[in-house]
């Protein structure tokens, strides 16, 4: 009887050892979404560098229901250059830097409503990063404002869209996309005086 028990002992130890081996199929760590706490679109008048209009969206825990503000009105019949900043103030990170590095996964789309007199928008191809599909990302843009009016201005940052187009869509859409998820979707009330 002792001999039978001793024969099973090595088999039991082998089974226990093999069941505790490394699991090579462990799931890969999840890469969490970036936290976006601050978004700014900074417009500078091309003929008056002191004429700056800043649209900002601030949220302490991410850009969900942010506090929106506009620093002042745009000048009628003026041209502006716009740049974007995107920050994570919690972790002290420049999110725009990552967006530019991963430009083929991102795209900025802009829109205004019919009541605001925006004449034109172009993506600055001398500065703006170009995606491998030929579309410009939309970090640097140039805007032409017309006569006095009020309306809305929308900025969207889409992540992993199935297709993008940096040309105009409807008369008030500047950049089109299909699919993907919105990392930023902010609409400000603006005024041209």
Residue, then its C-alpha position, 0 to 999 in steps of 0.5 A: x500500500x505504501x508503494x502505491x502511495x509513493x508512486x502517485x506522489x511524483x505524478x501529483x507533483x508533476x501535475x501541480x507543477x505544470x498547472x502553475x506554469x507561466x501563462x503566455x497568453x496573458x492579456x496585453x495591458x490596456x492603453x488608457x485614453x489620454x486625459x484632455x483638460x484644456x483645449x484652446x484655439x488661438x486666433x491671431x489677426x494677420x494684420x494686427x498681432x495684438x488682436x488675438x481671440x482665444x476660444x478655450x474649453x477647460x475641465x479638471x477631469x477631462x474635456x467632458x462638459x467643459x467650461x467654455x469661454x471666448x476672450x472677445x470678438x473677432x474684427x470684421x473683414x479681417x484674416x486670422x491665423x489659428x493654432x490649437x493647444x491641447x493639454x493634460x494639466x493633471x499629468x502635465x502632458x502636451x496632448x497635441x504633441x501626441x496627436x501630431x505624432x499619430x497624425x494618421x489616427x487623428x483629424x481636426x474638423x471645423x464648422x460654423x453655423x449659417x448666421x456667422x459671416x465666415x468667408x473662408x478657411x484653409x489648412x496651412x499646408x506650409x506648416x500643418x502636418x500632412x497625413x499619409x493619405x494626403x489630407x492635412x491634419x488641421x492644427x494650423x489654419x487660416x480664416x477670413x471673417x466677413x461683416x459683423x455677425x454672431x453664431x457658433x464655431x465648432x472644433x472636433x478632433x476625431x480619432x481613428x476615422x475610417x475616412x477623412x477629407x480636408x476639403x469643404x463639406x456643406x457650406x459651413x463645414x471645414x473638413x469631413x470624416x466618417x466613423x471614428x470617435x470624438x476626442x474633442x467636440x466643443x462649440x463656442x458662441x462667437x461674434x464678429x464686430 
